Amino acid sequence: MSEPQQPPAQPHGTPPQFAGSHYPAPPSQPHTGQPYGGQAYAGQAYAGQPYPSQPYPEQQRPASSGGSGLGRIAFLLAVISLGVGLLVTLSYPLMYRMLGDPTSIGIFGAVGNGLVLIVAVVGLILGLMSIRRPGPQVLAGIAIGVTASQLVGIVISWVSNLFYAFSF
């Protein structure tokens, strides 16, 4: 059995010759070596090169507008508020042993959750500001999700405690 024939490999930098492709058609007139009155240009065709050489476009980077910086700050604030909230939650058993007074424990919870609330609101605002700007938005989206869930949890906790307090 014979192996299938494949077209020869293209030299590096030469575009493939496909019918109907987006590459320019080969020049129909013979090249005289004097483009446009003797002026040389970057797209000049040489012997053995079917198409004029096209300069590669430069990679364009989006202008840094600080959107990613705000997203990083928002993400950092979300992680900080998450850590403080976890620390407050895990320290309740210690506060019950150390303080024992329900008023002191309530003040500890209000101060801890108030700090988490402030940091989460700032993180949410910065995350929303970062989403509106061009640039990478993954960290800003994570920050928005984390801080929004923390805010919902704090508000639900405070409302449930308020209804519990009214029952006495």
CORZIGI-V80338 format. One record per run of one state. SS is the DSSP state (a for helix, b for strand, c for the rest). FROM is the first residue (numbers start at 0). TO is the last residue. If there is no record, write none. Layout:
ss=<SS/SS>
from=<FROM/FROM>
to=<TO/TO>
This chain:
ss=<c/a/c/a/c/a/c>
from=<0/66/98/101/131/137/166>
to=<65/97/100/130/136/165/167>
